Amino acid sequence: MAYALEVSSLSRTFSGKQTVVALENVDLKVEEGELFGLLGPNGAGKTTLIKILSTLLLPTTGTAKVLGHDVAKDASKIRPLINMVSGGETSGYGLLTVRENLWMFSQFYGVPGRVARQRIDELLKAFGLEDKADAKVRTISTGQRQRMNIIRGFVTDPRLIFLDEPTLGLDVTTSRAIREYIRDWVSSDHGRTLLLTTHYMKEAEELCDRVAIIDRGTILACDSPAGLKRRMNHASTFVLDTTPFDAAPLSAIRGVKGVSAEDVEGGKRIRLVLDDESAISDVISTVVSRGGRVVALNKAETTLEDVFIELVGRGLG
C-alpha cells in the first residue's frame, strides 16, 4: 500500500510572549488515490498542517512524508509533485490576462509548452472561463479570479494537490462544477491524491473517501463519512428554530453533547446533538427563560455535521 502522506507524532509550536501549540502528536496516513478531507474549526491546526505538508513550514518534532519524501530533508523533491490552492487568495498579476497568468504558472513547473496550452484550454472550458481567457485579471470578478486560481492548481497536473476552502464564496452552480471536476480528476488516475479542507460539511460528505476531524491541534477521529456517522448510533439530533436569543447556555445542559447555532431570517436555527433525548425539555425551558420562543422542533437524520458537533462540541466557525 503506497501512502501519499505519512505523518507520525507531528507537533508544531510557535514561540513568542506565549508558546502556542498548533499541532500536538498528530498521526495520519493518506493513501495514494484518496480524496481526503480535513475538517476543523478556525484555529484547529488545519493551515499549520497543510503548510508543513507543502514544505512551507518545518515541524517542531515528529516526521511528515509526502509521496515518500521527508518534508524536512527533501523539500526540493516534493515541490515539483504537489500544488496548493487556498480559496479567496489573491494570486497572479493584474496586468496579465487569465491565459497569460496560467501560462506563467505552468512554466514555473516546467510544463512543456504544447502540453501547457492544451491543459489551459481544457481547464478554462471545464471551469467556465473560456470567455475571460484574454481578459486582464484586474478586470474580472472575485469569483472568476478564484476559478482561475483553482485552474492554476491543476494546470501542473500534480500528483498531490491541497485545496483549502476551494468553493468559499462561490455560487452554487460554480461550486457544483468544481466538485464534479475534483471527483473526476481523482478517479481518472489512481496515482492522484487530493486533500481538501472545507467549511461545507455536505461538500466533505459528498466528495471525501475519508475525513479527519481536527481540533486544538489534535486529530479526534478519522474514518469514512459513513463510518463516522455509525459512531453516532447512541446519540440523537434535533433541529430547533427559534426567535433571537443567546444560545450559549445550551451547551451546558446535561445530556447535550454539542450545539451549532446559526442566525437565519427572523431568528436562529440550532442543531443539537443529545446523548439523552429527555434533555430536549431542558433545552426548550432554557430557550424560553433566555427570552426566545420555539418556532419549530424536528428530529433529524445523522449527518457528518452531527459527528463534528459531538466531537468538537460546536459547529465549524
N, C-alpha and C positions, 0 to 999 in steps of 0.2 A: 504494500500500500504506500503510495507516494503522497507526501504532505506538501502542500503549498506553504503552509505556515506551521511552525512548531515553536511554541512559547513555553518556557519552563521556569518556574519560580521567579518570574519577572517582577521587579519593583522599580519604581522611579520616584525619587523625592526631589523637591526643589527647596534650596536653602535661601534664607533671607532673614528678616526680622523673626519670622516663624518658619519652621520647617513644615512643608506641605507634602503629604504623602499622596501622590496622584495615582499610583498603582502599587498594589501590595500582593506579592506572591501569586501572580497570575499564571495559570497553566491553561494552555489552549492549543488544540490541533485542528487544522482545517485541511481537508483532503483536496488534492488537485481535482478540478472539475466541479467543485461545490459552489453554490450560490449561498453565501453565508451572511447572516445578519448579526449586527451588534447593536443592542438596544440599551439605553440608559438615560437617566435624566441629565440635565445640564450639570456639568461638573463631576460626572461619574468616572471620568478617565478615558472615554472613548477617543477623544482627539489625541491625548498623550500616547495611547497605544498605537494609533494609526501613524503618528509621527515617528515612533520607534520603528514600526514595521516598514515604513517607507524611507528609512535611513536619514530622517531629518533630525533625530534626537537619539542619544545613546541611553541605554538602560543604566540604572544605578547598580543594580545587582541582577543576577539571573541571565538567561540567554534567550535569544529570539533568532530563528532561522526563517529565511524567506526563500522558497524554491531551492532549499538545501544549502543556502549560503548564510553565514553568520552576519547579522547586521553590524556588529562592532568591528568585524575584520574584513568583510567582503562587500562593502557598500558599492564599490565600482562595478562589481559583477551583478549586483541586484538591480541597480537603477535602469539599465537598458531593458530589463524584463518586465518592469512594472509601470503603472501610471496612476495618477490620483486626480480626482476632481472633487471640489467642495461646492455645494450649492450656494449660490449667492456671491461667490467670489468674483473679483474683478481681475481679469487677465486679458492679455492681448494688447494691441496697440490701436488706439482710436483712429489714427491716420491711415491705417491699412484696412483693406477690405476684409470681409469674413473669409473669403477664399485665401487671401494672402496670409492672414494670421494662421490659418490651419496648415498652409504650406510651410510656413516658417517653423511651426512646432514639429511637423513631420521631419524636417531636415535636421533639427536638433538631435533626433534619434537615428539619423542616417537612413531613413526610408528611401529606397530608390525612387527617382522622380516619376517614372511611369506608374509605379505601384501607388505612390502617394496621390497622384492626380485621380486615379481610378477610385481609391478609397474615399477621397474627399467628395467626389461627385456622388458616390453611393450613400455616404453618410448625410450629406446635405439633403438628399431626397428622402432618406429614412426619417429625418427629423424635421421635415417640412421647412427647410431654409433655402431651397433652390432659388426662390425669387429674391433672396437677400445676399446671394453669394458675392455679388460685386458691389454691395453697399459698404460704405465705411462703417467700422464698428461703432464709432461715436454717434452714428445716426440711427442705430437700431434700438429696439426696446430692451428693457431689462430681461424679460423672458426670452427674447431672441438671443441675447448675449449669453444667457445661461445655457441655452441649447447649443450654442457654438462651443462653450466650454466643455460640455459633455462630449461633443464630437471630437474635440481636442484629445480627450482621454482615450478614445477608441481608435483614432487615426493611426496610432503607432502599433496597433494590434498587439497589446501587451499580453503576457501570459497570466498576469495578475493585475487587477485594477481595483483601486479603492474608491468607492463612491460615497461621499459624505453628504447626506441630505440632498441627493441629486434633483428631486422634484419639489424642493422647497419653494413655495410661492408661485408655482406654475399652475396653469389652468388644468381642468380635468382632462380635456382631450389630449393635451401635450403630455401630461403625466402618464396617461394610459399608453401613449405611443412609446414613451421612454421605457416603461415597464415591459412592454412587448419586445422591444429591441434587446433589453437586458436579458430577458429569458431566452430569446433566440440566440444571442451571442454566446452564452454559456453552453447551451445544449448543442450547438453546431460543432463544437470542438471540445472533446473531453479533457484537453490539456489546459483549458482556460478556467480561471478561478476569479470570483468576484466577491469582495467584501463590501457589504452595504450597511451604512448607518442611516436611520430614518426616524422621524418623529411620527410617522404614519403607521400605526400598528397593522392596519389592513394591508398595507403595502408589504410589510415584512411577512405577514401570514400568507399572502398570495404568492410571493416570489421565492422565499428562502427555503432551502433544504433543511438547514439547521439555524438555530438562533441562540446566541449567548446574551444573557441579561447581566449587565454590569452596574454596580452602584458603589460609590465611595471607594473606587479603585479595586474592587474585588468582583470576580465572576460569581454570581449567585446561582446560576443554572445554565445548562447548555444541552439542547435537545432539538428534535424536530418540533415545529409548531404543534403537531398533533400529540407528540409525546409530552410536551409541556402542559397542554390542556388536560391530558389524562391525570396529571398530578393534582388537578383541581376537583376530583370527584367528591371530596369531603366538604367542599365549600359551595356557597350559593351566591349568585349575582343578582342584584336588584338595580334597576334604573329609576331614579326619583327625579321628577320635575317639580320645581318649587318656585315660589316668588323669591325675590332677592333676600338673602340673609347671610350671616357669617357662618360658613360651613366648617371652619377649622375644628370646632369641638367634636365633630362626628367621629374623628379618628380615635378619640379617647374612650369611646363607648365599648363596654365589654362585649365581645363577640364580633366586633368589626375588625377585619384583617387589613383592610385598605380602603382608601377613599380617593376618587378622582372627580373633581368638580370643574365645570366649565360654565362660563357665562353664555347664555343664549337670550334670544329676544324675549324680554319680559321676565327674566329670572335666571335660574340655574338648572343645569342638568348634572345630576350627581350619580356616579357609578359606584356602587358599594359591593365589596366582597366580604361575605359574612361566613364565619365558621359555625355560627349558631343563628338560625333563621328567626328565633324569638327576639333577637336584638333589633329587629325592624321596628318594634313598638317603641323602644327607647330612642331610635333614630327619629321617628315621627314626633315624639314628645319634645326632643331637642330642637327640631326644626321650628315647632310652634313656640317654644319658650324663647327662641332667639329672634322672634318676630317674623318668621316665614310662614308660608302656607303651602301644603302639599297639593299640587295640581294633578299629578298622575304618579302611579306606582306600578311598576311591572317587573316580573321576574324574567331574567334574560338567559339566553344560551351562553355557555362559557366561551370566551374569546381569548386570544393571545394577550389582549389588553388586561383582562382579568388576572391572568397569571402574573403579569408585570406588577399590577397593583398589589397583589397578595405578597409578592416577594419584596417589593421596594417600599410598600406602604402608601404609595401615592402614584399619580399618573406621570406621564412624561411632561417635562416643563422645567 
